[in-house]
Structures are given as C-alpha cells and as structure tokens.
Amino acid sequence: MGARQRISVALIGLSALSLSACIYQPARFADRDATTSARDDRPIRLPKRRVFLSELFQADAYVRRELVKALDPRRYPDAGDVNSLDEVVHSSWFRAEPTEKYGQAKEWADGPPQPPFKDLKKAPRFGDPKAVVFEDRRGLRYERVDDTKDRPRMRTAAAAISSRLVYALGYRTPPVWVVHDEKGQRFAATRWPLGIDLGPTSPTGRRGDDPNDRIDHVDRRSLRAIPVLTAWLDIERIEPRMLRDVYVGKPNRGHVQHHIVGLDQALGVGRYETEIAFAQDPDRKRKNFFLRMFSMGLSPKPPPLLPTTRWPSIGLITERVSPDSYHPSPPLGPLDRRDDDDDYWLAKRLQRVSRATIARAVQAGQLSPVEQNWLFRVLLIRRDQVIERAMQQVTPCEVLGIESVAKTKLLLLRDLSTHSTPSGQEHYSIEILDQDGKRLVRRATQTSSADFGVPLVEHVLARGYVVSKIWRRGHPRPVEVHVIHDTKGTRVRGVRH
C-alpha cells in the first residue's frame, strides 16, 4: 500500500471516528419521582458576612471572565437547580410553589411600618446609599427610600410594585410598602433585614461556610433567567448589591436564604435617572463614536435634552420591550450562561401570574387611577412580548401525562405558546429513539388544539426506555420526553427543553 493510500485510509478512519462521536446520545433518567425540594434549609453555623469589593468585581466581570469565555471552548453545563421534569425546585433561592397572596408569608403579614418611627443612624445595607434605616413602634427594622423632588411617587411606586411582581414569580424578596411619615411625606419602606444580613451573594461560586450551598451560582437557572425579569419590568441594572444573603433563624440553628432587593430602579426608573445624569453632565460626550473620532473630540456637546414621560410618576417604561432589556449591566456570571431553556422556564412562570395579581401589585404603588390603568396595560403588553419571545426559541410543550387508548399508550402534551398560524393548524415533527439514540419512529402530525397526543406503539414500548423528541414547526429546539415502560406500567421520567 502506497503512502497516498495509507493517508487516504487514515483520513477515512478519522472521519468515521468523528462521525461516531457526533451521534446523538440521549441522557438517561433514573426510575425515580422528580425531586420537589433542594432541602437546603438544614441548620448550620452562622456564616461570616461577605465583604464586597467593587474593584475586584469589576476586574472579574470585565477582564477575567471575558478572557475565559474567549479561550474556553467548552459548552456551559445545564442548570443544576432543576429536577428531572426541567423545573427549578423549591429552595432557599426560589419558591417552587409561589403564593400570590402576600399575607400568607410572615414578613408580608406584618404589614407596613407603624408609627412612630425611630431613626437608627445606621448605614443602609442595599439600594440607595442615602436610604435611612429606622424601626417602627414594634421594633421591626426597615430601610426608607424617598422620591426625587422632580418626580413625585416614581421611585416609591416602582419599589412597591416590582417587589410584589418578583415575589409572585417565586423569587425571595422582602416586602416594600408605600407609607407616609408624621409630616405627611411619602416614602418606600423595605422590611430588611429579614434575619442577619450576610452581604451580597457571590455571583459565581458557592459560599464556603454554607454546607447547604451545593451548586455553583453561575449554574442556577433562577439566576440565569433574570434577563427575562429585567426585560418585563424594564430594569436597566442588576448590581451585586441587589442579590443578598440573609441568615434566618436562631444563631447556629438557622440557614441562609438568598433574596433580590433594591428594586426601586424598575419600571424604567433607572433608565430615566441615567438619562437625567447624562443630560446634566457638563462633560457629556456624543454617543456617536465615529463623529467624536473624526472631529478629534472637538464636536460640540449634545444638547441637554431632559427625558420626558407621559406620567411624571412613572419611569421611561414603554409598551415595546427593547432588546437591550435582556442585557442588564453590569455583567453577572450567571447571565453569561443563560440558555433558551432558562428563558422558557421563567416565561412559563410569568404566564401563570394572573391579571388580578398584576393589578393588585400596581395598586400597591398608590398612583392615580389613570396612571394605574396605563401601567397595568403596559405590563400586560410587555409580558406577552417577553413570553412569546422565549417560547419561540424552544418547543413550548408541557407533559400532561400518559393515557391508554386501545392497545396504544398516548403521551399527552400541551402547547403553551399563544402564537398560532393563520390556518390554525400547528405542525409537529416527532421522533422516537431508544436509549442508545437509535431512531425507532419518525412521523409528522398537525392539530388545531393546544392539547395533542403522541402514540407510543407496542414495539416501541417493548424497548423499556424510549425518548420522544417533538419539534414545533419554526422552532429551533425540540422538547424531549423520556418514558419508561415495565411491569409497573408506563410513566414519564424526564423532560428536557
């Protein structure tokens, strides 16, 4: 065999190996019920308070992580805080079964602060550095944030409304109330801390002094999906100070909880204040880089145009969700690993938040009836946009169960997307694979109903473990449903989007 022939044979062998390495190998789920709780509330010793150094965070966010992303070709791992049904479980980070009735949680049941108020002369833990820490007559501690003089009710309303909406989604966040002091001045009172404040949550690794913290924070879906939240509520910045650790319970008998705080910049308030600061900056520069470059920095400063809104008590939030809303600043580690299935999960949660819940949250801002009606409508419109965008990236089908029809098992699915074709007929491609990734069945189906079934024929179920992959036409990612069949029956053991 000549040298050229030997090279050809070697190339063919390498090609075969590379193709075999690319064969799809589905994950296999254990024959167990899905976990519903992380059980991360076991008693631990009181951890040390974490000191946040802004300089180190900036260096990590803008230098180290950017270099790692550019040089590390590995695919980011899947979220680690989800169960076999692709749901985030109940934990100290997230309430898997959130209640829309705030009074059922103790910190909300305590209600707003009760006068007289006592200024504690202490520095605030989060939010506005000018906030005032005070106690009410019951000895409960709050942090006070006032409105700006030129925008009455704007910041206080945003804090009260957004805290309720974030809580309704399942995130842990302290209650915020709009109240008036003895002089009749309006302010937002945040109940904090709800235990012992341990400082900002690390956006990357775990707490070394918390044995319950077993998943790297960059791999938590509840954090990866935050851009869906910022897009809906028009939050320009998610700063490290807004993610806080708090120790709840008696010392050495409690555990750590993780909260989102300082939401007074939501509903376009942060963008409004950024525009105001730019307009009032005497050294402001034109945003057009090329104009600055070709004029050698001598181009005239842009005119000080002050932002205007329809309602002085509402920020720059509009009916249109800007793509920039999905990229809050500064860059946090979990947001770098965000994937389409993370967005879909939170969009699915957002879809469950009722109109009545949104209406009650808007009422808590104590705006005028006209302003409430306008903001309520805008939040509904933005919600629909955010949900539809997320559901276009995956096949948004949820498993309803398995039903026996004659001698065939039907895998029942529900399509959660609100978008439909003009004809009303939705088209799906279906593949059924065995546990080794070998295709057993391939078919197409169409239906005009959100609920439909995928037949699992007998010769497929005889394999014992099959994977159904369903694509909705026009959607790039399928939903995978893993089914086990044995003497105990037929049951779903795993779902991936």
Secondary structure, 3 states (H helix, E strand, C coil): CCHHHHHHHHHHHHHHHHHHHCCCCCCCCCCCCCCCECCCCCCECCCCCCCCCHHHHHHHHHHHHHHHHHHCCCCCCCCCCECCCCCECECCCECCCCCCCHHHCHHHHCCCCCCCCEECCCCCCCCCCCCEEEECCCCCEEEEEECCCCCCCHHHHHHHHHHHHHHHHCECCCCEEEEECCCCCEEEEEECCCCEEEEECCCCCCCCCCCCCCCCHHHCHHHHCHHHHHHHHCCCECCHHHEEEEEECCCCCEEEEEEECCCCCCCCHHHHHHHHHHHHCCCCCCCCHHHHHHCCCCCCCCCCCCCCCCCCCCCCCCCCCCHHHHCCECCCHHHHCCCHHHHHHHHHHHHHCCHHHHHHHHHCCCCCHHHHHHHHHHHHHHHHHHHHHHHCCCCCEEEEEEEEECCEEEEEEEECCCCCCCCCCEEEEEEEEECCCCEEEEEEEEECCCEEEEEECHHHHCCCEEEEEEEECCCCCCEEEEEEEECCEEEEEEEEC
